[in-house]
């Protein structure tokens, strides 16, 4: 195992995804879908053989000790690995182009979950492969957050870290000086049991509530990885009902703060979940936004004399609460009560609210995308302090190094990231418009890709966007935007380092 972790990160990822192809191959074989089984088995066997030969050829070489090169390998993984992942998928479907298969795999690996194919067009083994790729992509993000991004003060850690983005934080000497292989091995050994156990528990609970085993497994992996991938259109199309949604709702809170499952980073100086600013801000949004939506629908129901239907009102409130948390965590599941709210009041729910929630995003170092709650909290503290100084110019701010760092340097770098995100959103929307999309479609596609919330293309616009009908340029742009949203522009800027490229 020690020699295994000395291999380059990209080679480790390629080997892991090659071995994982045996799972859909086994499912397809059990269902007597022999062509699908052969496609995955041969692709997995060939990929494992190639990785093994390269590993043998590299035997004896010292491990990589340059952290920025690990960051580059992670970016290469999100761009190049979907090519190999798409090979068995393309061979199994047989009725689609390789570009569509590549776009599907990029969507899954980045945990975006853009619905490209109709659910009935894919076999259960292919649906399992989609969810499995998204699940593995979520684990890569979990591990890379503590092993790669945290030492380089990226991925949201730059808000609280003393080091500049792309450089080591001096407060973490052990993490900054340890070899990348050591950090990866340590993080994977610590997080893999937690990640697998959470998925297993959710899967068993969904099956106990009446969900089909395959659908329950797909929804469990999609919930933990916040990919929103489903073979039934999400909980709204499943058969388990309210209690299954309640269980998924509880597990979605893991995307609001890393402290819900680990305390291995310095994303926050607080160690208790009740004191974590990300979790508290997420709770405020989960409680406040559904209440506003409920009051809006109640006003509409009052005008049409439907306000006395208490059961439908409660169902509408639950639908809003579940959907708000789902899109805030960038999962994108929609409750069955979401449509009940519109039936109850006669009003539609504007997709702008869903896009705004996805842009806010979840917690730092989780599988959620978006701007991240910690950055929003830093900007909020800075704005609050500026308003206090307007009223009392000579006042002294709250004491404590963490608060001062968050209000000053943290707010500054959070504002820089927000401007970079806005610039990325503007440029991506313009490019989609140039390639033939309407203004609404361009904005929705850009937000869905950059926040890794693929189901927005279905639920945000008035008419669902058919991604498979985009031009080839539009599909390539969407794939690039999903990688950019997963990796963040600030991390890509950090890669423009003379020390990295000089080698």
Steps between C-alpha positions, in 0.01 A plus 500: 500500500789739572636442148153543356459846653837603356348489150392826333152619589371476144616138477329417829173649378523315167561171676211552741245578228623207288449251783159654580372405153454145629193607702278601203639203309378266774157668513462475123608135506244421769230659284625311192598821321808338356607779265497752784686257726770439238540874436575576864701184570733542203543874558575443868743217425684703235515809721633303798764337283621832360518656846689197634756514218559872555534442875762229439688728261507773766624267775793645691428862414466735799145619580387845398552758774372807319149592621411717196572205275247301701253778430582475130448122512160554660399736220626254240290232667178695457582575134661178375356221715148543352649395165572154643176495696303577185641204302287222660203735533512583128543136403211395725252763378593454130251767387681818598816688408821479699470872576169438676656217699796721594268782607303253714815379674627854563161583646517197731865529606462869590181410698299737278244243389366675190219281362609422144324174414143402568491255794323233295774505239764362738515157660529456881872422464557831320304690763710331767817601313388863486428507873819312576715747305332789682555324832869450426530862389352610831755293692782652294378846603478396867856364493653774286356767729714397795797353310547753218280810528541570872883506495487738202234727658249437221144371467364736768786449746654826380232690697633388838859399414799723566669398177423655163292299248723242339753503786531306822342630820776550762253393770505148355869409494442126517245508220706737288828304522366145477538324168189509278489119500496498879220754514293310244544167676418650839189680372371201303540260793317740729214599270429183298330314789286805583401556137415136439316461831278803439411370155429150629279623784298722266464217248369260765259759638357575155451131428332452838256776405398316184738634235624256236856384580656645183317834530583516871870444429504766229321754718729423795813558292348810340408648839837446668688629195241780432495396134120482473522199266189282485346230289148616590519880481590531869277447804213662312494198268580233758253282688613523863308822570536754778717300739763436235516874437533560875798262520669662199428841653691404815804379302510817288619691809841335457555735206455814712816465708797268513468495878196275457733211415861608562713753687822449302526851352528859613204623297368645824655575835191353669502133582135463602233466233267737686766773474588438136403808293437294186256265669315784674474702179374191320234445766385860466456452126329161536252646750454847354471444125228229525305728735508781245393261224224360721363847577508584131304187411265556795421845365424346162283231660311766697400670176354176363338392831730203558664612824291266718660190351746446787639167378587644160653806666727285718599292200583818310720623786681168518556502124654846522724403794632185332558669166673802656750282689551282194591792274698675773714187524516500115339154488197604298238253623143628499234392747166363389347781708668760279230458238232480771582856601420624152176300487400635842559866418478515123840676493822378347826511692756719324812315396706802601471386863642158415785654303578739784513216752731300274730800463528531878602135520589285797793469736872522438673165438171321436370363172277805453583763241412868471667798664495319840338611825826595672575761235147636529539518877831688467339757271207532740729567797696757304183677387363499853822652634500770231146600594603517867785733406261724309297548818795500743821588310719460812360163606723197552409173335454168676817353647658174393746413226252282312236776484753760389640271234151416373388864488812634331719268292231232486237740372745643246587163349133396514411813302774421249361149456145633465614738225682215324185289526289785359750546217494129422118504502489799265751362251343152502150643445626713211669200339182290529307786340754524218459127438126539449332477841239753608577739785306294755655173385851650502469629856346177632764283331782721632370496858426128491855423382692745719309401816504126415119489528395324181126455576463878469462450124174317572351695791625860459371603153136500394578236239760232585823530302587195291877485539537221246371739230778754553757545225839333525654831603233547764565153644876559516439837665266337752761235581767767550270708719423198720871435553553869574214500748632192678862614504438876550671775299710606798669159508566515126659844542719353775630249247652783294818476702850531350632253757253236375557542126877548528523124569 
